[in-house]
C-alpha cells in the first residue's frame, strides 16, 4: 500500500510539474501550421511566358513574408496548380484548393479568360480572391469579394484602349476608319468591346469588326480580310501566341495602315519580343502596365526586380519580369496587408478590409472600387521604334521601347504614320 501511495503521489507530482512547465511555456512550442495560399497559373499553354514570371514573384513574396515572421505569426505556404491556360480547368482547380487542399487564402488566377471561369467556383462559396492582370473579368457577375490587380480603373474595358484612341485622335490628318479584331474568348471580347466604344467616341468608321476562333493556327486569312477593308487604323486584342502570329502575318501580307497595335500581350514577354525583333517597329501597345521609367519607380520595385533577375537565371523564363513580376508580388502585398489589418483569415473580413483601405505596393498606392477594380487607372501606351536586331539589348532599350501616352509618363513622341516607323 505504501509503495502504491508513493507511486500515486509521484505521478500526481509529475503531472503537476508538466502542467506548470506547459503554462510557463518552458517546452518549445510545435511549429505553427502554415497559412496556405492557393492559386492557379498558366505555366504551360498560351500564358506560359508570363505565368512563370508571376510564380517567381509570388515565391519571392512568400520568402520575404516568412523571413519577417509570416502572417499572423504563421509561415506562408503556396499551393498552386498549372491551369494549362485552359479556362475549363479553373473551376475544378479552385474547388480542389478549397475542398481538398484546405487552403486558407486565395489568389489569382492570372488572365481574363481564366479569372472569369474561376469565379464560377469562388463566388458561390463567398471566398475572396485577387485576380492578376485580368481585363474586366468581374464585369458580368459583379462578385463583391473579387479584387483586380491591374491598373485599368473603374471603366476597364474602355481604359484598355483609351490611350490608343487618344493617340489616333491627336494625329494630323486624323485617321478615319478602323478595323477591330480579337480572339473569340473573354479577353478578346472585352478588349474589342472597349475599343468599339472608344472608336465610335473618336468619330471613326468601323470597317471591320470580327472575332476569330481562339485556337486558330494561322491568322493569315484574317489579316488578308482586314487588309481588304483598307483601314486607316488596325486594333487587335491578342494573347501571346496570337500576337506573334499577327505580327508575322501582317508583315507577310504587307498590312500597312496608318496606325497599328492594340492590346497585344505578346509584346510584354521578352522572349517573344526577341523573336519578333524589328517586326515590332511601329506597333502601339495599350496593354503595358509597367515600364522601368522614373515615374514608375515606386518604393520597393527596384529591389524586387533585382531579386527577380537573380532568381530567374536558369529557369527559362523572362529574365526581367517588368510587366508581370510587380503585379504578382503586389497581389501578395495586398493580401498580406488585408490579413494583418483585419487580424483574420475570414474571407468576409479580409474583403471588407480591402474595400475600405489603401495599399502601398511595388506598383504604387492602390484603392479598390466597383467590381474590385482600381479607383484610379494607371495604364501606359508604348510604341516600338528603331529596332534593328533580334537581340536582348534591343528590346530592353528605353530609347526603342517608348512610352507615348499618357503625357505625364511620356518618354518620346509617337512615330506616325506606321510606315515611317518601319524605315
C-alpha positions in Angstrom: 0.0 0.0 0.0 2.8 2.4 1.0 4.5 1.7 -2.4 1.3 2.3 -4.3 0.6 5.5 -2.4 4.1 6.7 -3.1 3.7 5.8 -6.8 0.4 7.7 -7.0 1.9 10.8 -5.3 4.8 10.7 -7.7 2.5 10.5 -10.7 0.4 13.4 -9.3 3.6 15.5 -8.8 4.8 14.7 -12.3 1.5 15.8 -13.8 1.6 19.0 -11.8 5.1 19.7 -12.9 4.3 19.1 -16.5 1.3 21.4 -16.2 3.4 24.1 -14.7 6.1 23.8 -17.4 3.5 24.0 -20.1 1.9 27.0 -18.5 5.2 28.7 -18.3 6.0 27.9 -21.9 9.2 26.1 -21.0 8.7 23.4 -23.6 9.4 24.6 -27.1 6.0 25.1 -29.0 5.3 23.0 -32.0 5.9 25.0 -35.2 2.8 26.9 -36.2 0.8 25.4 -39.0 1.4 27.3 -42.2 -1.2 29.6 -43.8 -1.9 28.1 -47.2 -2.3 30.4 -50.1 -3.9 28.7 -53.1 -3.9 29.8 -56.8 -3.6 28.6 -60.4 -1.4 30.0 -63.1 -0.9 29.2 -66.7 2.6 27.5 -66.6 2.0 25.8 -69.9 0.0 26.8 -72.9 -0.5 30.4 -74.2 0.0 32.1 -70.8 3.2 30.2 -70.0 5.6 33.1 -71.0 4.0 35.2 -68.2 2.8 32.6 -65.7 6.4 31.6 -64.8 7.2 35.3 -64.0 4.2 35.6 -61.7 5.1 32.4 -59.9 8.6 33.5 -59.2 7.3 36.9 -58.0 5.0 35.1 -55.5 7.8 32.9 -54.3 9.9 36.0 -53.6 6.9 37.5 -51.7 6.4 34.3 -49.7 10.1 34.1 -48.8 10.2 37.7 -47.7 7.0 37.4 -45.6 8.3 34.3 -43.9 11.7 35.9 -43.2 9.7 38.6 -41.3 7.7 36.1 -39.2 5.0 35.1 -41.6 1.3 36.2 -41.4 -0.4 36.3 -38.0 2.7 34.7 -36.7 2.4 31.7 -39.0 4.6 30.8 -42.1 3.1 31.1 -45.6 2.9 28.1 -47.9 2.0 28.4 -51.6 -0.3 25.7 -53.0 -0.7 26.0 -56.8 -1.6 24.2 -60.0 -0.9 24.7 -63.7 -4.2 25.6 -65.3 -2.6 24.9 -68.8 -4.1 28.3 -69.9 -7.4 26.4 -70.2 -10.4 28.2 -68.6 -12.3 24.9 -68.3 -9.7 23.7 -65.7 -10.3 26.6 -63.3 -13.5 25.6 -61.5 -12.0 22.1 -60.7 -8.7 23.6 -59.5 -10.2 26.1 -57.2 -12.7 23.5 -55.9 -9.8 21.3 -55.1 -7.8 24.0 -53.5 -10.7 24.8 -51.1 -12.2 21.3 -50.5 -9.2 19.0 -50.6 -6.1 21.1 -50.1 -7.9 23.2 -47.4 -6.1 26.4 -48.3 -6.7 29.4 -46.1 -6.5 32.1 -48.7 -6.8 32.5 -52.4 -5.1 34.5 -55.2 -5.5 34.5 -58.9 -5.8 33.1 -61.4 -3.9 35.0 -64.0 -5.6 36.2 -67.2 -9.1 37.4 -68.1 -10.4 34.1 -69.5 -9.1 32.2 -66.5 -10.4 34.6 -63.9 -13.9 34.7 -65.3 -14.0 30.9 -65.3 -12.6 30.6 -61.7 -15.2 33.0 -60.3 -17.8 30.3 -61.0 -16.3 28.2 -58.2 -15.2 31.1 -56.0 -18.3 33.2 -55.8 -20.8 30.6 -54.6 -18.5 29.9 -51.6 -18.3 33.6 -50.7 -14.5 33.4 -50.9 -12.1 36.3 -51.6 -9.5 36.4 -54.3 -7.3 38.9 -56.1 -7.2 38.2 -59.9 -4.0 39.0 -61.6 -3.9 41.0 -64.8 -7.4 40.3 -66.0 -9.4 42.8 -68.0 -12.9 43.4 -66.7 -13.1 39.8 -65.5 -15.8 40.7 -63.0 -17.9 42.9 -65.2 -20.6 40.3 -65.8 -21.3 38.8 -62.4 -20.2 41.8 -60.2 -18.9 39.5 -57.4 -18.4 41.6 -54.3 -15.3 39.7 -52.9 -13.3 39.9 -56.1 -10.4 42.4 -56.4 -8.3 43.1 -59.5 -4.5 43.5 -59.7 -4.4 45.6 -62.9 -4.4 49.4 -63.2 -7.5 49.7 -65.5 -9.6 51.7 -63.1 -13.4 51.9 -62.9 -14.1 51.5 -66.6 -11.7 48.7 -67.5 -13.0 47.8 -71.0 -12.6 51.3 -72.3 -9.4 52.0 -70.4 -7.8 49.1 -72.1 -7.8 51.1 -75.4 -8.4 54.7 -74.2 -4.8 55.7 -74.7 -4.6 54.1 -78.1 -7.6 56.0 -79.5 -6.5 59.2 -77.8 -3.3 59.0 -79.9 -5.3 58.2 -83.0 -7.4 61.4 -82.4 -4.2 63.5 -82.0 -2.8 62.7 -85.4 -2.9 65.1 -88.4 -4.5 64.3 -90.7 -6.7 62.3 -88.4 -7.4 58.7 -89.5 -11.0 58.0 -90.5 -11.5 54.2 -90.5 -10.6 51.4 -88.1 -10.6 47.5 -88.2 -11.2 45.7 -84.9 -10.3 42.1 -84.3 -9.6 39.7 -81.4 -10.0 36.1 -80.3 -13.5 34.9 -79.5 -12.8 34.5 -75.8 -13.3 36.7 -72.7 -10.1 38.7 -73.2 -10.6 39.4 -76.9 -14.3 40.2 -76.4 -13.6 42.6 -73.6 -10.8 44.3 -75.4 -12.8 44.7 -78.6 -15.9 45.9 -76.8 -14.0 48.7 -75.2 -12.2 49.5 -78.4 -15.5 49.7 -80.3 -16.8 52.3 -77.8 -13.6 54.3 -78.0 -13.5 54.2 -81.8 -17.1 55.5 -82.0 -16.4 58.2 -79.5 -13.4 59.2 -81.6 -15.6 59.5 -84.7 -14.0 56.6 -86.6 -15.9 54.5 -89.1 -15.6 50.8 -88.2 -14.9 48.9 -91.4 -14.1 45.5 -89.9 -15.3 44.2 -86.5 -14.9 40.4 -86.0 -13.7 37.8 -83.6 -11.7 34.8 -84.8 -11.7 31.3 -83.2 -9.2 31.3 -80.2 -7.5 28.1 -81.5 -6.9 29.4 -85.0 -3.5 28.2 -86.1 -3.0 30.7 -89.0 -4.0 34.3 -88.8 -3.0 34.9 -92.4 -6.6 34.7 -93.8 -7.8 37.1 -91.1 -5.1 39.6 -91.8 -5.9 39.4 -95.5 -9.6 40.1 -94.8 -8.6 43.1 -92.7 -6.4 44.4 -95.4 -9.2 44.1 -97.9 -11.1 46.8 -96.0 -8.2 49.3 -96.3 -8.5 50.6 -92.8 -6.5 53.6 -91.5 -6.2 52.0 -88.1 -5.9 48.4 -87.0 -6.6 47.3 -83.4 -6.2 43.8 -82.1 -6.7 42.2 -78.7 -4.3 39.2 -78.7 -2.8 36.8 -76.2 0.9 35.9 -76.6 0.8 33.3 -79.4 -1.7 35.4 -81.4 0.5 38.4 -81.0 3.3 36.6 -82.7 1.1 35.2 -85.4 -0.5 38.5 -86.2 2.8 40.4 -86.3 4.3 37.8 -88.7 1.2 37.6 -90.8 0.8 41.4 -91.1 4.4 41.6 -92.3 3.9 38.8 -94.8 0.6 40.3 -96.1 2.1 43.8 -96.2 -0.7 45.2 -94.0 0.4 48.8 -93.5 -2.3 51.1 -92.1 -1.5 54.5 -90.6 -1.6 53.2 -87.1 -1.5 49.6 -85.9 -1.4 47.8 -82.5 -3.9 47.3 -79.7 -3.8 45.1 -76.5 -1.0 42.8 -77.5 0.1 40.6 -74.6 2.9 39.0 -76.6 4.6 42.4 -76.8 5.1 42.2 -73.0 7.2 39.0 -72.9 10.9 39.4 -73.5 11.5 36.0 -75.3 8.7 36.8 -77.7 9.9 40.3 -78.3 13.3 38.9 -79.2 11.6 36.5 -81.6 9.7 39.3 -83.4 12.5 41.9 -83.2 12.3 44.6 -85.9 8.9 43.4 -87.0 7.5 45.2 -83.9 8.6 48.6 -85.1 5.7 51.0 -85.2 3.3 48.8 -83.2 1.4 50.6 -80.4 0.6 48.6 -77.3 -2.1 49.7 -74.8 -1.5 46.6 -72.6 1.6 48.0 -70.8 1.2 48.1 -67.1 4.8 48.6 -66.1 7.9 50.1 -67.8 11.1 50.9 -65.9 10.8 54.7 -66.2 11.4 57.3 -63.5 7.7 57.9 -62.9 7.1 54.2 -62.1 9.9 54.0 -59.6 7.6 53.0 -56.8 9.1 52.1 -53.3 10.5 48.6 -53.3 10.1 47.8 -57.0 13.8 48.1 -57.9 14.7 45.7 -55.1 12.0 43.3 -56.3 13.2 43.3 -59.9 16.8 42.9 -58.8 15.8 39.8 -56.8 13.7 38.5 -59.7 16.6 38.9 -62.2 18.9 36.9 -59.9 16.4 34.1 -59.2 15.2 33.9 -62.8 18.6 32.8 -64.1 18.4 29.3 -65.5 14.7 29.0 -65.1 13.8 29.5 -68.8 11.5 32.4 -68.0 11.6 36.1 -68.9 14.8 37.5 -67.4 13.4 40.9 -66.4 9.7 40.4 -65.4 8.8 44.0 -66.0 5.1 43.8 -66.7 4.3 40.8 -64.5 6.6 40.4 -61.5 5.5 43.6 -59.8 1.8 42.7 -60.1 2.3 39.2 -58.8 4.3 40.5 -55.9 1.8 43.4 -55.4 -1.1 40.9 -55.2 0.7 39.2 -52.4 1.4 42.5 -50.7 -2.3 43.5 -50.7 -3.4 40.1 -49.4 -0.8 40.2 -46.6 -1.8 43.7 -45.6 -5.5 42.8 -45.5 -4.9 39.7 -43.4 -2.7 41.6 -40.9 -5.0 44.6 -40.9 -8.2 42.6 -40.3 -6.3 40.2 -38.0 -8.2 37.4 -39.5 -8.3 34.6 -42.1 -12.1 35.1 -42.5 -12.7 35.9 -46.2 -15.5 38.3 -45.5 -13.4 40.3 -43.1 -10.5 40.3 -45.5 -12.7 41.6 -48.3 -14.2 44.3 -46.1 -10.7 45.5 -45.3 -9.7 45.6 -48.9 -12.8 47.6 -49.8 -12.0 50.3 -47.2 -8.3 50.7 -47.2 -5.5 52.0 -49.3 -2.5 49.7 -50.0 1.1 50.6 -50.5 2.7 48.3 -53.1 5.6 48.0 -55.5 3.1 49.2 -58.2 2.2 52.3 -56.2 -0.8 53.1 -54.0 -4.0 51.2 -54.7 -7.6 51.6 -53.7 -10.3 49.3 -54.9 -13.7 50.4 -56.1 -16.6 49.0 -58.2 -16.3 45.3 -59.2 -12.9 45.3 -57.4 -11.2 47.4 -60.0 -8.7 50.2 -59.1 -10.3 53.6 -58.3 -7.6 55.3 -60.4 -6.2 53.9 -63.7 -2.5 53.8 -64.4 -2.1 52.3 -67.9 0.7 53.0 -70.3 0.9 53.0 -74.1 4.2 52.3 -75.8 5.5 52.2 -79.3 8.4 50.2 -80.6 10.9 52.3 -82.6 14.2 51.8 -84.3 14.7 48.1 -83.6 17.5 46.7 -85.8 18.2 43.2 -84.5 16.6 40.3 -82.6 18.7 41.0 -79.5 18.0 41.3 -75.8 19.8 44.6 -75.6 17.5 46.0 -78.3 14.2 45.0 -76.7 15.2 46.4 -73.3 16.5 49.7 -74.7 14.2 52.5 -73.4 15.0 54.5 -76.5 13.3 51.8 -78.6 10.6 50.9 -76.0 9.0 54.3 -75.9 6.1 55.4 -73.7 3.9 57.6 -75.9 0.9 58.0 -73.6 -0.2 59.4 -71.1 1.6 62.7 -71.3 2.7 62.6 -67.6 4.7 59.4 -68.3 5.7 60.0 -71.9 9.4 59.3 -72.8 9.2 60.1 -76.5 7.0 61.0 -79.5 4.8 58.7 -81.5 6.1 58.0 -85.0 3.2 58.5 -87.4 2.3 57.1 -89.8 3.1 53.4 -89.2 5.2 53.1 -92.3 7.6 55.8 -91.1 8.4 53.6 -88.1 9.3 50.7 -90.4 12.1 52.6 -92.1 
